[in-house]
Amino acid sequence: MAQEVPAEISAVKLDDWFNSLNNLNKVKVKRYLNAIDTSSVTDFLMDLMKRTSDDHNYGLSIIAGQYALTHDLSDYDRFMVTEAYIDGLFGAESYDEMKVQCCNNLDLFPTIRDRFIKENGGALPKTIYCRNRLIDVMVGVESNYDEAFEALDEFVEIGILEKDELDYRKNSLKIHRMQKTFDNVFSYRPKE
């Protein structure tokens, strides 16, 4: 039984994409359509990714992100779409693909930096997924503190991290590593 394409989907001419989804995903998409941004395909898909990630529906966020990235996007739109995609990948624990997308965005950042800062009130926001999630995975999943320290230095070089924040972030990682070490020391149980 074919499902009718919702008006919000048709408004942004995503009928073919919607019809390509399986019935379960069609039902899921419909849950997020109330007052969704229909000003453009890109804005619609980014809003859908944000809503689904906020709802911990990471699989649907990834489907929307993969589709969004197939479009011809400006550098700025590609950066913003990838940011939303990274959040979905992180939530789904697709860390390898997430790291690839983080690196893609970090490579793109210098070209969109001025606009990004302007769009965020003249300052870098606290949450930038390509920066924050990459460190989260390096430290929290891979326990790769040395590469995380190097990444922080590179973040300052490309302008995605303020220089005055660098020492604070490095100290936080050092403390985290010490806590993890102490946790391992004190959780040691000798064999009986």
C-alpha positions as CSV (number, residue, x, y, z in Angstrom):
1,M,0.0,0.0,0.0
2,A,1.6,3.3,-1.1
3,Q,1.7,6.0,1.4
4,E,0.6,9.5,0.5
5,V,3.5,12.0,0.3
6,P,3.0,14.7,3.1
7,A,2.6,18.3,2.0
8,E,5.8,19.3,3.8
9,I,7.8,16.8,1.7
10,S,6.2,18.0,-1.5
11,A,6.8,21.6,-0.6
12,V,10.6,21.0,-0.9
13,K,10.2,18.6,-3.8
14,L,11.5,15.5,-1.9
15,D,8.8,13.2,-3.1
16,D,11.2,10.8,-4.8
17,W,13.4,10.6,-1.7
18,F,10.4,10.0,0.6
19,N,9.1,7.3,-1.8
20,S,12.5,5.6,-1.7
21,L,12.3,5.1,2.0
22,N,10.9,1.9,3.5
23,N,7.5,2.1,5.2
24,L,8.9,2.2,8.7
25,N,11.1,5.2,7.8
26,K,8.3,6.9,6.1
27,V,6.2,6.7,9.3
28,K,9.2,7.9,11.3
29,V,9.7,10.9,9.0
30,K,6.1,11.9,9.3
31,R,6.6,12.2,13.1
32,Y,9.0,15.1,12.6
33,L,7.1,17.2,10.1
34,N,5.1,19.5,12.3
35,A,6.4,23.0,11.7
36,I,9.5,21.8,10.0
37,D,11.6,24.3,8.0
38,T,10.4,24.0,4.3
39,S,12.3,27.1,3.1
40,S,14.7,24.9,1.1
41,V,15.7,21.2,0.7
42,T,18.9,21.8,2.7
43,D,17.1,23.6,5.5
44,F,14.5,20.9,5.6
45,L,17.0,18.0,5.8
46,M,19.1,19.8,8.4
47,D,16.0,20.4,10.5
48,L,15.0,16.8,10.1
49,M,18.5,15.6,11.2
50,K,18.4,17.9,14.2
51,R,15.0,16.7,15.3
52,T,15.8,13.0,14.8
53,S,19.1,13.3,16.7
54,D,17.4,15.2,19.5
55,D,15.0,12.3,19.7
56,H,17.8,9.7,19.6
57,N,16.6,8.5,16.2
58,Y,20.1,8.4,14.8
59,G,19.4,5.9,12.0
60,L,17.0,8.3,10.4
61,S,19.3,11.2,10.9
62,I,22.0,9.3,9.1
63,I,19.7,8.5,6.2
64,A,18.8,12.2,5.8
65,G,22.4,13.2,6.1
66,Q,23.6,10.8,3.5
67,Y,21.0,12.0,1.1
68,A,21.6,15.7,1.9
69,L,25.3,15.3,1.1
70,T,24.5,14.0,-2.4
71,H,23.3,17.5,-3.3
72,D,25.3,20.3,-4.9
73,L,25.9,22.5,-1.9
74,S,27.8,25.6,-1.2
75,D,30.8,25.2,1.1
76,Y,28.9,26.8,3.9
77,D,25.8,24.6,3.4
78,R,28.0,21.5,3.1
79,F,29.7,22.4,6.4
80,M,26.3,22.9,8.1
81,V,24.8,19.7,6.7
82,T,27.9,17.7,7.7
83,E,27.7,19.1,11.2
84,A,24.2,17.7,11.6
85,Y,25.3,14.4,10.0
86,I,28.2,14.1,12.5
87,D,25.8,14.4,15.4
88,G,23.7,11.5,14.0
89,L,26.8,9.4,13.4
90,F,28.1,10.0,16.9
91,G,24.8,9.0,18.4
92,A,24.7,5.9,16.3
93,E,28.3,5.1,17.4
94,S,29.4,5.0,13.8
95,Y,32.8,6.4,14.8
96,D,34.9,5.6,11.8
97,E,32.5,7.4,9.4
98,M,32.1,10.2,11.9
99,K,35.8,10.8,12.0
100,V,36.0,11.0,8.2
101,Q,33.2,13.5,8.2
102,C,34.9,15.5,11.0
103,C,38.1,15.7,9.0
104,N,36.1,16.8,5.9
105,N,34.5,19.6,7.9
106,L,37.8,20.6,9.5
107,D,39.4,20.8,6.0
108,L,36.5,22.9,4.8
109,F,36.4,25.2,7.9
110,P,39.0,27.8,6.8
111,T,37.0,28.6,3.7
112,I,33.8,29.3,5.6
113,R,35.2,30.6,8.9
114,D,34.3,34.3,8.5
115,R,30.7,33.5,7.6
116,F,30.4,30.9,10.3
117,I,31.6,33.4,13.0
118,K,29.3,36.1,11.6
119,E,26.3,33.7,11.6
120,N,27.1,32.9,15.3
121,G,27.1,36.5,16.6
122,G,30.8,37.2,16.0
123,A,32.2,34.3,18.0
124,L,32.8,30.6,17.8
125,P,30.0,28.7,19.4
126,K,30.7,26.2,22.2
127,T,29.2,23.4,20.2
128,I,31.0,22.6,16.9
129,Y,30.5,18.9,16.2
130,C,33.4,18.3,13.9
131,R,35.7,19.7,16.6
132,N,34.1,18.5,19.8
133,R,33.0,15.0,18.7
134,L,36.4,14.2,17.2
135,I,38.0,14.9,20.6
136,D,35.2,12.9,22.3
137,V,36.0,9.8,20.2
138,M,39.8,10.2,20.4
139,V,39.6,10.4,24.2
140,G,36.5,8.6,25.3
141,V,36.5,5.7,22.8
142,E,40.1,5.3,21.6
143,S,41.9,6.7,24.7
144,N,44.3,8.4,22.2
145,Y,45.3,11.4,24.2
146,D,48.4,12.2,22.2
147,E,46.5,12.6,19.0
148,A,43.9,14.6,20.8
149,F,46.5,17.1,22.0
150,E,47.8,17.4,18.4
151,A,44.3,17.9,17.1
152,L,43.7,20.8,19.6
153,D,46.9,22.5,18.3
154,E,45.6,22.1,14.7
155,F,42.2,23.5,15.7
156,V,43.9,26.7,16.8
157,E,45.9,26.8,13.6
158,I,42.7,26.7,11.4
159,G,40.8,29.0,13.7
160,I,38.1,26.6,14.9
161,L,39.4,27.0,18.5
162,E,40.4,30.2,20.2
163,K,44.0,30.3,21.4
164,D,43.0,31.3,24.9
165,E,40.9,28.1,25.2
166,L,43.8,25.8,24.2
167,D,45.4,25.5,27.7
168,Y,42.1,24.9,29.3
169,R,41.2,22.1,26.9
170,K,44.6,20.5,27.2
171,N,44.5,20.6,31.0
172,S,41.0,19.0,30.9
173,L,42.4,16.2,28.9
174,K,45.4,15.8,31.2
175,I,43.0,15.6,34.2
176,H,40.8,13.1,32.4
177,R,43.8,10.9,31.6
178,M,45.0,11.0,35.2
179,Q,41.5,10.1,36.5
180,K,41.3,7.2,34.1
181,T,44.7,6.0,35.2
182,F,43.7,6.2,38.9
183,D,40.4,4.5,38.2
184,N,42.3,1.6,36.6
185,V,44.8,1.5,39.5
186,F,42.1,1.4,42.2
187,S,39.9,-1.1,40.4
188,Y,42.7,-3.7,40.1
189,R,41.7,-6.9,41.7
190,P,44.4,-9.5,42.4
191,K,43.7,-13.0,41.4
192,E,42.8,-15.3,44.3
